[in-house]
């Protein structure tokens, strides 16, 4: 599964997306756990809850949401404005 990264998450890894082997069916909690295990630079952000997730371009707050390899998943930091 390709997971798109945005803003500082992309900058920390140096890639616009990462490839993750994900068992199917799976959920966001499993995906975040696998990413944390394989990308230590993202682990602190994920574990601290400083990562927002979108599935198929819809913001998702439920880590139990089911995902498959055909879904588009994006990770990004919380946005601020002024």
Residue pairs with C-beta under 8 A, 6 or more apart in sequence:
1 19
1 20
1 21
1 22
1 31
1 67
1 69
1 71
1 73
2 17
2 18
2 19
2 20
2 72
2 73
3 17
3 18
3 19
3 20
3 31
3 35
3 73
3 74
3 75
4 16
4 17
4 72
4 73
4 74
4 75
5 13
5 15
5 16
5 17
5 18
5 74
5 75
5 76
6 74
6 75
6 76
6 77
7 76
7 77
8 77
9 42
9 45
9 51
9 75
9 76
9 77
10 16
12 41
12 42
12 45
13 39
13 41
13 42
18 35
18 39
20 31
20 34
20 35
20 38
21 34
22 30
22 31
22 34
22 67
22 69
23 30
24 68
24 69
25 66
25 67
25 68
26 66
26 67
26 68
27 63
27 64
27 65
27 66
27 67
28 53
28 55
28 60
28 62
28 63
28 64
28 65
28 67
28 73
29 63
29 64
31 67
31 73
32 46
32 51
32 53
32 63
35 42
35 43
35 46
35 75
36 42
36 43
36 46
36 47
37 43
42 51
42 75
45 51
45 77
50 77
50 78
51 75
51 76
51 77
52 59
52 75
52 76
52 77
52 78
52 79
53 59
53 60
53 61
53 73
53 74
53 75
54 60
54 72
54 73
54 74
54 76
55 65
55 67
55 71
55 72
55 73
56 71
56 72
57 72
57 74
67 73
